Amino acid sequence: MKLNSNHAVAEEVIVESGRTWNQWLDELKSDKFKDLNCGEVEDILVHEYQLDRDWAAKITARFASTD
């Protein structure tokens, strides 16, 4: 699924995380994240994927809004 997003924000997520929104959404659909709450997903993004807490929260919130 492709999401329409503000171009500047879409570019920002690539710069900050090295992935596009769609790549993050695909990753968060994997079994690794199945049945986790938003806080748990955010923690994994911070600790295992080395994301800034703010970006982890943005990506998690974006994913949660697609359900």
N, C-alpha and C positions, 0 to 999 in steps of 0.2 A: 504494500500500500504506500503510495507516495503522498506526502503531506504538503500542503501549500503552506509555506512559512515565509516570513519576512526575510528577504535576501540577506540583509546585514546580519541578522541573528543566525541564519543558516551558515553563513561564512564564519561567524564567531565560534559556533560549536565545533566546526572543523579545526580551527586554529587552536582552540582550547583543549580539545579532546582527541584530535586526530581522526575522528570519524564523523560521518554525516548523520543527520537525524535518522534517516532510514536504516543506516548500519546499526545505530544504537537500538532502534526499535526491534530489529531482527535479533540482535544479541539478547535483549531483555525478554524475548519470547522463548528463549532456549530453556531447556529443562533445569539449568542451574538456578534460574530465577523463579521457577514455578512455585507457587504457594508461598512466596515471601511477601511480607508487607512492605510498604514504601520505605520505612525506616531501615529495614534489613537490606533492601536493594541499594539504597543510598550508601549504607556502610560498606557494602561490597565494592561499589564504584569508587569510593574513597580509598579503601585499604588495598584492594586487589588491582584496581585499574589506575590507581594513582591520580584520581581526579580531585580537583578542588571541591570542597563541600558544596559551594554554591552551584557549580556546574552539575554535580551529582544530583542535587535537588531539582534543578531545572530539567535534566534528562528524565529523572524518575517521574516528575509531575507530568511531563509531556507524554510519557509512556502510559501512565495511569489514566490520562484523559482519552486515550485511544480505545479503551475497553468498552 
